[in-house]
């Protein structure tokens, strides 16, 4: 076959595929589709993959090859164009008609052709002349609205094509045009390092700045480098503030040279950073902290009944009413509340915003049911929503209160965007495992909350901090916002070895557990195996009850005692003589599924969900754990190849779900927060000593209800205790912003 080379061929994307591939139609100049005997696929450059959306039009040049593959013994083939050059097209003429019919809901080719024949179409759309558009036969109000909302602007096409010329990610086009409109390109040329804050790589932008004629001495470049140094520091430490000393250190490390001493001031003058009393912040972090702080203070200082007619019940709220409601509720309990718990319940109902903190096992999640019981008695139909960062924490919350709970991501996703239901004008929002809530998640959350929202944060300041930037829950302490602490442990008895060790870690008073004996039955409920090995772990794991009764936790993914290797070893110990999950691959047929870590998934394996899956038929959350209960011999009519059970619900295993699973014999300590097991084996590898701190050790040691086995050297435990909480070294400004906002409100 002769080599086919396409030059400036117009194509329209039909379907996005993985790895920058897309199924396309080849378009003739008259807007018609070129008929071909095989499917055509285009391999887009990496920087264009997110912009090659369904319906978009492109001009591509590149070589075409014929791909052959086999599916279920059938030979198939398709044409693949490797795009060497691309250009994002603003459609016109007959091609515009095709674009409209492909991209605007409810408009087919007939109505699209009528629109295009109107020579004033572009002007009508720019002027937002809805009535004139409605006068075109076939147009309805919904079609006009969709046309106006989705019309391709000249600024967007010009910006995207300029980005393409610079080999920059095309996805920045919409962001730039949304902020700067038709001046987007000029703004980037003036301040190229704006792209770093949007996610462009520092090297890419540095090359662009050089191409545009900037030098290292120019203040625009100095400011851009300084901003990048601040972003690096935030990503590395979780901080939202960088001091002048750290800023100079990060700049010097980045550029291998000494910067001007006033780099912070230069960056502020150029609009890249803002100054706070303790250092500097990039604008995004400063904006989020200021918004979150103001929301908290507005909630705290809102007068009873303000913000919504639905809040009128608050005017009758009093201490006597709440105490009376609590006394009535307590008659329904089969246990007695502690003094701390009672005070927290009353305070949480009287306060429009508060925090509840306490060590593991003190009943934080348990008293939520009591808080809700009191709210039911004193409020008038107040709707309550329960959220947590992780799916497992939300599930435990729902089980404890017998009321629905979801992840923060799902909650926000259900109420933001077009055609999504709005929240009532007043709600009660309870956020569990609040210590792990990062600044960005909180910022997204307040963006959908009504003014009269009542907020309860529940967490443990001694547990793991957020993976992302900021310290939201921790910032509430030592402010005027009420904060209640629980102290009495209910999970284990007072003489429990687990309780004693966890408490010693929380208080940073070293108390090494007894050595693990030959068997678990001979050992204390909290013990340490000083000379761990994989074989010893497997022996003890089997004795503990294995999959049904225990979990293995590790601070790391790699290495002998990392999660990846332990999952392989534990799966092998159970045996491979079990059915493996197979799936239908487009090119290779019916083959075994292999996870991203290189393991097969077998019948009876525990699994860990590693990404959210928002689907009514398979509603899964990052961090959920389950087990493979069925493996099919062939794919069924719904695309399922097996069944997993997660949170007592059977879910069909499709390829989409499989892509979000890993083995769950062993998981990271971070993934364990919010969960509980009878027995926990906690790996403390020597090579991970630097990353194990007090919060990591404390979180791991508070996951078991019956038995804790530490597997590692005593020096790792000692070093973690000396290190304390690494999170407390984070530099943030949220607490100060809360104090400042309260001060301004009171002036």
PyMOL commands that set and color helices and strands:
alter all, ss='L'
color gray80, all
select helices_A, chain A and resi 46-48+93-103+109-117+121-126+130-134+141-150+154-165+172-190+194-198+202-211+219-237+244-255+263-269+283-301+309-316+319-330+339-350+364-378+391-401+408-415+434-436+439-446+472-476+497-506+520-522+534-544+546-548+563-574+655-658+669-672+686-691+694-701+714-723+726-729+734-746
alter helices_A, ss='H'
color red, helices_A
select strands_A, chain A and resi 4-16+21-27+40-43+57-71+74-88+273-276+279-282+353-358+383-388+406-407+427-432+454-459+482-486+514-515+526-529+550-554+582-585+589-592+606-609+625-631+642-646+649-652+661-663+666-668+677-684+704-712
alter strands_A, ss='S'
color yellow, strands_A
deselect
rebuild
show_as cartoon
